[in-house]
Amino acid sequence: MTPPARRDGTPENQGRKPRASEIPLSQARPARRQNVSSEERRKKAASARSVAESLGADWLYEGETAPAAEGIRLQKVLAQAGVASRRHAEVLIDKGRVEVNGKVVKVQGTRVDPNVDVIRVDGVRINVNEEHQYFLLNKPRGVLSTMSDDEGRPCVGDYVAEKLASGQRLFHVGRLDADTEGLLLLTNDGELANRLMHPKYEVSKTYLATVLGEADRKLIRTLKNGIELDDGPARVDYVQIVDTHEGQSLLRVELHEGRKHIVRRMLKAAGYPVQRLVRTKLHTVQLGEQKPGHLRALNQSELTSLYKAVGM
């Protein structure tokens, strides 16, 4: 029965310690034996410790103190990374779904170094290194892809000045020229950055290009077949004419080339000089509705996708 309320709307028994009959009972099944002697507890702990040691585990039991072990328990690391709760992480480990440095781990309590060890769940790498930072910046037009500029011109470093001042070391993955806008990754993970820029992994990049001239299917064929530039041939993986209007066209261009000004050079060589260029996508990471000058952290699914693309 709901207790009566005062005129001000608060329950009449507010502030009073509830009676035992008012406390809801737990739905958990009680233990069959409620009282265990200290001798029984000692024997049980000794037996469990013996089993754990034979398995190489490092669990703690009642009355024990933590050993001087290095690293953090694997289930805790998985929980901190947002993979699952600790209890669910233990289930994943039991089922052999977790790998550390390429080896399946089934021993509960295994300790790892998040800053060194590579951890995968169901074959997908998980970001567990708390020191690594991953950000996406929508770089505005007119901003240099540098962390500082001796001449005081606007640069990417201006947008992460607070992070740099706090001691975080960030650098941009690749670069966009000053007149090109859009998606630019910032990180302190050198291995991931190097692989994303390496031509071996052919990481795709998508741009929206506004060009002079009304594009037609001939342009699509030309870009797909390849154009000879002064530093060798270049071609796109995909091109779409999004719109044509009053002597201009909007194109969606996807390619894995990483040469300097490659999109502008290809379109100029094809007879369609670029008026505006925006990078909207890197592999599966998209700019979306993010406004120019805004910075956001990558989420776990985006980061996992990048790891997978470069074989990490």
C-alpha beads as a LAMMPS data file, in Angstrom:
LAMMPS data file: protein, C-alpha beads

312 atoms
311 bonds

1 atom types
1 bond types

-500.0 500.0 xlo xhi
-500.0 500.0 ylo yhi
-500.0 500.0 zlo zhi

Masses

1 110.0

Atoms # bond

1 1 1 0.000 0.000 0.000
2 1 1 1.335 3.468 -0.904
3 1 1 1.986 5.550 2.238
4 1 1 -0.130 8.697 2.610
5 1 1 1.402 11.956 1.416
6 1 1 1.724 15.249 3.246
7 1 1 0.245 18.426 1.858
8 1 1 3.579 19.249 0.175
9 1 1 3.452 15.934 -1.692
10 1 1 6.165 14.086 0.239
11 1 1 5.418 10.712 1.897
12 1 1 4.405 10.951 5.523
13 1 1 7.167 8.523 6.578
14 1 1 9.953 10.341 4.666
15 1 1 13.201 10.311 6.645
16 1 1 12.063 7.353 8.759
17 1 1 14.103 4.144 8.569
18 1 1 11.937 1.557 6.717
19 1 1 10.575 -1.394 8.649
20 1 1 11.864 -4.834 7.752
21 1 1 8.486 -5.697 6.220
22 1 1 8.819 -2.743 3.807
23 1 1 12.199 -3.818 2.336
24 1 1 11.721 -5.833 -0.905
25 1 1 13.214 -9.289 -0.750
26 1 1 16.024 -10.269 -3.141
27 1 1 15.063 -12.717 -5.867
28 1 1 18.459 -14.420 -5.650
29 1 1 18.498 -18.016 -4.387
30 1 1 20.035 -18.158 -0.903
31 1 1 23.022 -20.372 -0.256
32 1 1 22.174 -23.804 1.125
33 1 1 24.565 -23.260 4.030
34 1 1 24.549 -19.787 5.537
35 1 1 27.274 -20.313 8.142
36 1 1 30.749 -21.635 7.375
37 1 1 33.493 -21.979 9.968
38 1 1 36.849 -20.199 9.576
39 1 1 38.568 -23.606 9.269
40 1 1 36.293 -24.585 6.367
41 1 1 36.976 -21.251 4.674
42 1 1 40.727 -21.772 5.052
43 1 1 40.576 -25.281 3.540
44 1 1 38.366 -24.109 0.675
45 1 1 40.707 -21.208 -0.154
46 1 1 43.768 -23.484 -0.043
47 1 1 42.112 -25.989 -2.386
48 1 1 40.997 -23.300 -4.842
49 1 1 44.440 -21.682 -4.773
50 1 1 46.051 -25.019 -5.636
51 1 1 43.767 -25.428 -8.665
52 1 1 44.401 -21.854 -9.807
53 1 1 48.168 -22.258 -9.562
54 1 1 48.034 -25.417 -11.639
55 1 1 46.216 -23.412 -14.348
56 1 1 48.595 -20.483 -14.133
57 1 1 45.860 -18.150 -12.902
58 1 1 46.360 -15.342 -10.409
59 1 1 42.989 -15.129 -8.645
60 1 1 42.754 -13.910 -5.070
61 1 1 40.984 -15.694 -2.248
62 1 1 39.678 -14.635 1.108
63 1 1 42.450 -13.640 3.472
64 1 1 45.065 -13.285 0.693
65 1 1 46.786 -10.117 -0.437
66 1 1 47.428 -9.242 -4.056
67 1 1 50.754 -10.556 -5.421
68 1 1 53.170 -8.186 -7.082
69 1 1 51.944 -8.890 -10.615
70 1 1 52.406 -6.641 -13.623
71 1 1 49.636 -5.582 -15.943
72 1 1 45.856 -5.440 -15.612
73 1 1 43.376 -8.310 -15.554
74 1 1 42.099 -9.041 -19.036
75 1 1 38.409 -8.907 -18.085
76 1 1 38.910 -5.461 -16.540
77 1 1 40.657 -4.208 -19.678
78 1 1 37.803 -5.465 -21.861
79 1 1 35.252 -3.811 -19.594
80 1 1 37.129 -0.499 -19.654
81 1 1 37.246 -0.665 -23.450
82 1 1 33.452 -0.965 -23.520
83 1 1 33.418 -4.480 -24.960
84 1 1 31.277 -5.938 -22.184
85 1 1 30.789 -5.939 -18.434
86 1 1 33.451 -7.780 -16.454
87 1 1 31.127 -10.732 -15.931
88 1 1 30.323 -10.941 -19.645
89 1 1 34.029 -10.507 -20.467
90 1 1 34.746 -13.577 -18.333
91 1 1 32.206 -15.521 -20.392
92 1 1 33.923 -14.405 -23.615
93 1 1 37.254 -15.593 -22.219
94 1 1 35.787 -18.941 -21.124
95 1 1 34.445 -19.518 -24.631
96 1 1 37.818 -18.847 -26.247
97 1 1 36.663 -15.735 -28.061
98 1 1 39.494 -13.534 -26.782
99 1 1 43.043 -13.450 -28.187
100 1 1 46.105 -11.732 -26.776
101 1 1 49.001 -11.280 -29.192
102 1 1 47.548 -13.909 -31.516
103 1 1 46.936 -16.591 -28.863
104 1 1 43.555 -17.618 -27.480
105 1 1 43.319 -16.960 -23.735
106 1 1 40.964 -19.039 -21.585
107 1 1 42.519 -18.479 -18.151
108 1 1 40.592 -16.036 -15.989
109 1 1 42.771 -13.417 -14.342
110 1 1 45.353 -13.300 -17.112
111 1 1 47.145 -9.975 -16.900
112 1 1 47.934 -7.836 -19.921
113 1 1 49.640 -4.542 -20.714
114 1 1 47.097 -2.420 -22.623
115 1 1 49.865 -0.208 -23.980
116 1 1 51.724 -3.130 -25.573
117 1 1 49.509 -6.184 -26.056
118 1 1 47.221 -6.634 -29.073
119 1 1 43.807 -7.853 -27.913
120 1 1 41.112 -9.200 -30.212
121 1 1 37.552 -10.375 -29.574
122 1 1 36.068 -12.656 -32.243
123 1 1 39.053 -11.783 -34.414
124 1 1 38.431 -8.021 -34.230
125 1 1 41.070 -5.847 -32.612
126 1 1 39.963 -3.814 -29.615
127 1 1 41.439 -0.449 -28.688
128 1 1 42.594 -0.879 -25.099
129 1 1 45.554 1.517 -25.082
130 1 1 44.358 4.441 -22.987
131 1 1 47.332 6.521 -24.103
132 1 1 46.271 6.435 -27.750
133 1 1 43.939 9.178 -28.920
134 1 1 41.920 9.241 -32.158
135 1 1 40.053 12.315 -33.404
136 1 1 38.268 13.437 -36.546
137 1 1 38.476 17.107 -37.510
138 1 1 36.374 18.760 -40.168
139 1 1 39.158 20.992 -41.476
140 1 1 37.851 24.328 -42.741
141 1 1 38.999 25.873 -45.984
142 1 1 42.083 28.077 -45.627
143 1 1 43.541 26.072 -42.718
144 1 1 46.991 24.510 -43.124
145 1 1 47.506 20.805 -42.339
146 1 1 50.257 21.535 -39.810
147 1 1 50.354 21.628 -36.025
148 1 1 52.021 25.050 -36.004
149 1 1 52.960 27.796 -38.463
150 1 1 55.883 30.196 -38.074
151 1 1 53.966 32.894 -39.963
152 1 1 50.942 32.660 -37.689
153 1 1 48.579 31.399 -40.374
154 1 1 45.551 29.292 -39.321
155 1 1 46.536 25.636 -38.904
156 1 1 45.171 22.342 -37.590
157 1 1 47.099 22.778 -34.343
158 1 1 44.846 25.737 -33.475
159 1 1 41.884 23.350 -33.133
160 1 1 43.643 21.038 -30.681
161 1 1 45.647 23.676 -28.820
162 1 1 44.228 22.681 -25.428
163 1 1 45.126 19.035 -25.959
164 1 1 48.628 19.920 -27.090
165 1 1 49.054 22.266 -24.125
166 1 1 48.083 19.443 -21.742
167 1 1 50.937 17.321 -23.090
168 1 1 49.099 15.179 -25.650
169 1 1 51.169 14.574 -28.762
170 1 1 48.913 14.511 -31.805
171 1 1 49.686 14.528 -35.512
172 1 1 47.546 14.486 -38.638
173 1 1 47.162 11.366 -40.772
174 1 1 48.084 12.538 -44.243
175 1 1 47.194 16.082 -45.185
176 1 1 44.699 18.251 -47.017
177 1 1 45.923 21.334 -48.872
178 1 1 44.775 24.684 -47.530
179 1 1 41.956 25.036 -50.073
180 1 1 40.604 21.518 -49.437
181 1 1 38.089 20.991 -46.631
182 1 1 36.814 18.035 -44.718
183 1 1 37.834 14.881 -42.926
184 1 1 41.263 14.810 -41.316
185 1 1 42.291 12.241 -38.705
186 1 1 44.448 13.241 -35.741
187 1 1 46.136 10.664 -33.526
188 1 1 49.228 9.732 -31.538
189 1 1 49.098 6.122 -32.772
190 1 1 52.067 6.110 -35.123
191 1 1 51.611 2.532 -36.344
192 1 1 48.005 3.075 -37.418
193 1 1 48.826 6.418 -39.022
194 1 1 51.709 4.972 -41.044
195 1 1 49.614 2.100 -42.322
196 1 1 46.673 4.318 -43.270
197 1 1 49.035 6.414 -45.428
198 1 1 50.954 3.479 -46.913
199 1 1 49.917 2.683 -50.530
200 1 1 50.192 -1.047 -49.756
201 1 1 46.868 -1.002 -47.873
202 1 1 44.963 0.998 -50.508
203 1 1 42.752 2.784 -47.984
204 1 1 39.963 4.495 -49.903
205 1 1 39.142 8.198 -49.641
206 1 1 35.962 9.874 -50.866
207 1 1 35.595 13.490 -52.003
208 1 1 32.844 15.810 -53.144
209 1 1 34.234 18.012 -55.913
210 1 1 32.516 21.054 -57.407
211 1 1 33.991 21.583 -60.894
212 1 1 33.608 23.971 -63.799
213 1 1 31.732 22.412 -66.712
214 1 1 28.741 20.125 -66.990
215 1 1 30.085 16.615 -66.584
216 1 1 28.932 13.692 -68.694
217 1 1 29.533 9.957 -68.977
218 1 1 32.657 10.579 -71.034
219 1 1 34.295 12.127 -67.933
220 1 1 33.338 9.064 -65.876
221 1 1 35.002 6.743 -68.409
222 1 1 38.103 8.944 -68.575
223 1 1 38.587 8.985 -64.791
224 1 1 37.998 5.240 -64.440
225 1 1 40.296 4.324 -67.323
226 1 1 43.052 6.559 -66.002
227 1 1 44.732 9.846 -66.823
228 1 1 48.434 10.332 -67.536
229 1 1 49.948 12.881 -65.124
230 1 1 53.496 14.215 -64.939
231 1 1 54.330 11.662 -62.194
232 1 1 52.571 8.691 -63.777
233 1 1 49.060 7.450 -64.567
234 1 1 46.208 7.871 -62.077
235 1 1 42.643 6.603 -61.997
236 1 1 39.682 6.643 -59.654
237 1 1 37.922 3.642 -58.108
238 1 1 34.478 5.207 -58.379
239 1 1 32.950 8.447 -59.686
240 1 1 29.362 9.688 -59.692
241 1 1 27.807 12.813 -61.165
242 1 1 25.681 14.060 -58.265
243 1 1 24.355 17.224 -59.955
244 1 1 24.933 19.630 -62.848
245 1 1 23.722 23.220 -62.764
246 1 1 24.538 26.455 -64.610
247 1 1 27.891 25.365 -65.981
248 1 1 29.078 23.540 -62.879
249 1 1 28.956 19.928 -61.680
250 1 1 29.084 18.193 -58.322
251 1 1 31.020 14.917 -58.426
252 1 1 31.556 12.179 -55.856
253 1 1 35.016 10.721 -56.353
254 1 1 36.500 7.708 -54.564
255 1 1 40.114 6.591 -54.911
256 1 1 42.953 5.100 -52.884
257 1 1 45.696 7.247 -54.416
258 1 1 47.683 9.350 -51.978
259 1 1 49.715 11.588 -54.237
260 1 1 49.717 15.339 -53.656
261 1 1 46.699 17.211 -55.066
262 1 1 45.745 14.043 -56.942
263 1 1 41.991 14.804 -57.275
264 1 1 42.524 18.387 -58.400
265 1 1 45.213 17.350 -60.893
266 1 1 43.121 14.561 -62.422
267 1 1 40.031 16.708 -62.874
268 1 1 42.030 19.600 -64.292
269 1 1 43.708 17.248 -66.769
270 1 1 40.253 15.967 -67.770
271 1 1 39.101 19.536 -68.475
272 1 1 37.061 20.130 -65.306
273 1 1 39.003 22.404 -62.906
274 1 1 37.990 22.110 -59.264
275 1 1 36.253 25.033 -57.566
276 1 1 35.659 23.376 -54.210
277 1 1 36.875 20.073 -52.745
278 1 1 35.690 18.354 -49.561
279 1 1 36.920 15.004 -48.242
280 1 1 33.877 13.276 -46.763
281 1 1 35.039 9.732 -46.003
282 1 1 38.132 7.697 -45.124
283 1 1 37.490 3.962 -45.525
284 1 1 34.243 3.607 -43.511
285 1 1 34.744 6.699 -41.299
286 1 1 32.413 9.455 -42.473
287 1 1 32.272 13.190 -41.881
288 1 1 28.477 13.161 -41.768
289 1 1 26.882 16.320 -40.399
290 1 1 29.976 17.418 -38.476
291 1 1 30.441 21.168 -38.866
292 1 1 33.662 22.805 -40.125
293 1 1 36.142 23.354 -37.309
294 1 1 34.512 20.762 -35.032
295 1 1 36.518 17.925 -33.495
296 1 1 35.191 14.586 -32.238
297 1 1 36.663 11.320 -30.989
298 1 1 36.338 8.216 -33.148
299 1 1 33.997 5.591 -31.752
300 1 1 34.973 1.965 -31.219
301 1 1 33.332 0.666 -34.411
302 1 1 35.104 3.286 -36.553
303 1 1 38.442 2.509 -34.975
304 1 1 37.933 -1.248 -35.326
305 1 1 37.146 -0.744 -39.019
306 1 1 40.403 1.166 -39.544
307 1 1 42.401 -1.496 -37.692
308 1 1 40.901 -4.155 -39.936
309 1 1 41.580 -2.174 -43.118
310 1 1 45.317 -2.067 -42.405
311 1 1 45.719 -5.530 -40.889
312 1 1 46.257 -4.506 -37.282

Bonds

1 1 1 2
2 1 2 3
3 1 3 4
4 1 4 5
5 1 5 6
6 1 6 7
7 1 7 8
8 1 8 9
9 1 9 10
10 1 10 11
11 1 11 12
12 1 12 13
13 1 13 14
14 1 14 15
15 1 15 16
16 1 16 17
17 1 17 18
18 1 18 19
19 1 19 20
20 1 20 21
21 1 21 22
22 1 22 23
23 1 23 24
24 1 24 25
25 1 25 26
26 1 26 27
27 1 27 28
28 1 28 29
29 1 29 30
30 1 30 31
31 1 31 32
32 1 32 33
33 1 33 34
34 1 34 35
35 1 35 36
36 1 36 37
37 1 37 38
38 1 38 39
39 1 39 40
40 1 40 41
41 1 41 42
42 1 42 43
43 1 43 44
44 1 44 45
45 1 45 46
46 1 46 47
47 1 47 48
48 1 48 49
49 1 49 50
50 1 50 51
51 1 51 52
52 1 52 53
53 1 53 54
54 1 54 55
55 1 55 56
56 1 56 57
57 1 57 58
58 1 58 59
59 1 59 60
60 1 60 61
61 1 61 62
62 1 62 63
63 1 63 64
64 1 64 65
65 1 65 66
66 1 66 67
67 1 67 68
68 1 68 69
69 1 69 70
70 1 70 71
71 1 71 72
72 1 72 73
73 1 73 74
74 1 74 75
75 1 75 76
76 1 76 77
77 1 77 78
78 1 78 79
79 1 79 80
80 1 80 81
81 1 81 82
82 1 82 83
83 1 83 84
84 1 84 85
85 1 85 86
86 1 86 87
87 1 87 88
88 1 88 89
89 1 89 90
90 1 90 91
91 1 91 92
92 1 92 93
93 1 93 94
94 1 94 95
95 1 95 96
96 1 96 97
97 1 97 98
98 1 98 99
99 1 99 100
100 1 100 101
101 1 101 102
102 1 102 103
103 1 103 104
104 1 104 105
105 1 105 106
106 1 106 107
107 1 107 108
108 1 108 109
109 1 109 110
110 1 110 111
111 1 111 112
112 1 112 113
113 1 113 114
114 1 114 115
115 1 115 116
116 1 116 117
117 1 117 118
118 1 118 119
119 1 119 120
120 1 120 121
121 1 121 122
122 1 122 123
123 1 123 124
124 1 124 125
125 1 125 126
126 1 126 127
127 1 127 128
128 1 128 129
129 1 129 130
130 1 130 131
131 1 131 132
132 1 132 133
133 1 133 134
134 1 134 135
135 1 135 136
136 1 136 137
137 1 137 138
138 1 138 139
139 1 139 140
140 1 140 141
141 1 141 142
142 1 142 143
143 1 143 144
144 1 144 145
145 1 145 146
146 1 146 147
147 1 147 148
148 1 148 149
149 1 149 150
150 1 150 151
151 1 151 152
152 1 152 153
153 1 153 154
154 1 154 155
155 1 155 156
156 1 156 157
157 1 157 158
158 1 158 159
159 1 159 160
160 1 160 161
161 1 161 162
162 1 162 163
163 1 163 164
164 1 164 165
165 1 165 166
166 1 166 167
167 1 167 168
168 1 168 169
169 1 169 170
170 1 170 171
171 1 171 172
172 1 172 173
173 1 173 174
174 1 174 175
175 1 175 176
176 1 176 177
177 1 177 178
178 1 178 179
179 1 179 180
180 1 180 181
181 1 181 182
182 1 182 183
183 1 183 184
184 1 184 185
185 1 185 186
186 1 186 187
187 1 187 188
188 1 188 189
189 1 189 190
190 1 190 191
191 1 191 192
192 1 192 193
193 1 193 194
194 1 194 195
195 1 195 196
196 1 196 197
197 1 197 198
198 1 198 199
199 1 199 200
200 1 200 201
201 1 201 202
202 1 202 203
203 1 203 204
204 1 204 205
205 1 205 206
206 1 206 207
207 1 207 208
208 1 208 209
209 1 209 210
210 1 210 211
211 1 211 212
212 1 212 213
213 1 213 214
214 1 214 215
215 1 215 216
216 1 216 217
217 1 217 218
218 1 218 219
219 1 219 220
220 1 220 221
221 1 221 222
222 1 222 223
223 1 223 224
224 1 224 225
225 1 225 226
226 1 226 227
227 1 227 228
228 1 228 229
229 1 229 230
230 1 230 231
231 1 231 232
232 1 232 233
233 1 233 234
234 1 234 235
235 1 235 236
236 1 236 237
237 1 237 238
238 1 238 239
239 1 239 240
240 1 240 241
241 1 241 242
242 1 242 243
243 1 243 244
244 1 244 245
245 1 245 246
246 1 246 247
247 1 247 248
248 1 248 249
249 1 249 250
250 1 250 251
251 1 251 252
252 1 252 253
253 1 253 254
254 1 254 255
255 1 255 256
256 1 256 257
257 1 257 258
258 1 258 259
259 1 259 260
260 1 260 261
261 1 261 262
262 1 262 263
263 1 263 264
264 1 264 265
265 1 265 266
266 1 266 267
267 1 267 268
268 1 268 269
269 1 269 270
270 1 270 271
271 1 271 272
272 1 272 273
273 1 273 274
274 1 274 275
275 1 275 276
276 1 276 277
277 1 277 278
278 1 278 279
279 1 279 280
280 1 280 281
281 1 281 282
282 1 282 283
283 1 283 284
284 1 284 285
285 1 285 286
286 1 286 287
287 1 287 288
288 1 288 289
289 1 289 290
290 1 290 291
291 1 291 292
292 1 292 293
293 1 293 294
294 1 294 295
295 1 295 296
296 1 296 297
297 1 297 298
298 1 298 299
299 1 299 300
300 1 300 301
301 1 301 302
302 1 302 303
303 1 303 304
304 1 304 305
305 1 305 306
306 1 306 307
307 1 307 308
308 1 308 309
309 1 309 310
310 1 310 311
311 1 311 312
